[in-house]
Amino acid sequence: MNIFMMKQTPKERACKTDSGARLAKKGHSVLCKRNTLKSAWIKQHSPDYTIIALCQFMKVSRSRYYHWLIASKTKREKENEALIEKLKVLFEKGRGTYGTRRLKNRFSEQNIIVSRRRIGRLMVQAGLSCKTKKKFKVTTDSKA
């Protein structure tokens, strides 16, 4: 029996769990996402709810969820991890002043082809942000 389709009042449906948290409210933004995001959401909320209930709610088969749990990382994920390590090295070499354009130039010097957008996305993922120089501001009028 589907636990979400039982005949209940709206108030009972809203407070289905012991903690009072509403399952539907937590996952509405994830419902239209890819299976990897759905599976990650299920893993995050698995201590609070049963895997069966979460999989039914997210419309993901249990076998698909367990396959995702044991699956190895994709080629792109492995590349991204390697790039993040190189990014951190180059970023620290540039004393935190390198932005996406300079990092792209450094990568192209090493014959690594990466777009600026991907570098920016990986910088955000790694928690790196470049220091920006402030424009000089004249505070006194010396021609008085």
N, C-alpha and C positions, 0 to 999 in steps of 0.2 A: 504494500500500500504506500502511496506517495504521501509523505508527511506534510507536504505543502498544499495538498489538495483536499484536506479534511474539511468538513463543514464546521466552521467556527465563526465567531463574531470577529469583526475587524480588530477589536482590542485584544482578543485571545491570539489572533494571528500575529499581531505585532509583538507580543511578549511570549514567544514560543519557548525560549530558552530559560534556564535557571537564572542566568545573569541579567536577564531583561533586555539583552541586545537583540536587535532585529536583524536577522540574516539577510533579508531582502534589501534593507537599507545599506548594508555594508558592501554588497556586491553588484549593485546596479550598474556601476560604471565599467565593470569588468565583463559583463555579459556579452558584449559585442566584440570583444578582443580575441586575439589568437589563442589557441589551445595552450601555448606555453605560459602566457600570462594568467590564464584561467587556472592552470595547474599550480603556478606559483601562489596564486591567491588561496587555493585549496590548502596548500601546504602551510601557509601562514595561519590559516584559521582552523587547522586540524586539531589543535589542543582543545578548542572550545566546542567543536561539533564532530559528529561522526563523518568519516570519509564518504560513506554511502550518501548521506544527506547532502553534503557539499557537492559531490559529483552530480547528483540529481538536480540540484539547484542550478549549477553552472552548465548543465546539459553536456557533460563530459562523461564518457564511459570510465568505469573504474579501471579497466585494463589500460586505457590510454593514460590515465593519471599515473599508474604504477610504472608504465613504460617510460614516461617522462622522468620519473624519479631515478630510474637506474640508467637512463640513456647518457652516453658520453657527450661532451661538448661538441658543438658543430665546428667546422673549419673556420668560419667567420669569428666565432667567439674566441677560439684559440689565437687567431690573428690579432684580434682586438687586445687580448691580454698581453701579447708580445709588444704590440705598438704602444700600449700604455706604459710598459716598462721603459721603452726607448724614449717615450715622451717625457717621462719623469727625469730621465738622465739629461736630456737636452734642455729641459726647462730649468733644472738646477744649474746646469752649465751656464745658462744665460741669466742667472741670478733672479729668476722669476719675472723677467721683463719680456720674454718671448711670447708673442701672440700667435694666432693661427698662421698668419702669412710668413713670419720668420721661421716657424717650425716646419712649415711646408717646404721652404727653401732648404732648410737643413736636411730634411728627409730626401729631397731631390738630389742633394749633393752626395748622399749615400746610396743613390739609385733605388730609393723606395718611393713608389708612386702611391700617394694618398691624397684625397681631396681635402680642402680646407674645412668643409662642413664636417667631414668625419673626424678630423683632428679636433675641431671644436666640441663635437659630441663626446669624444673620448676625454677631452680635458674636463668637461663637466662631470663625467662619470668618475674621473680620478680626483676630482675636487681641486683642480688647478685653475687659477685665474691670474692673469698677468697684471703686473703693476703698471699703471699708466702715469705718464709725466703730466704734471699740472702746468698749464700755460702760465707764463710769467705775467704777473699783474703789477703794474706800477702803482705804488702806494703814496708816493710824494711827488710834488711838482717842483723840480729842481730849477726851473727857468723863472723863478719869481724875482 
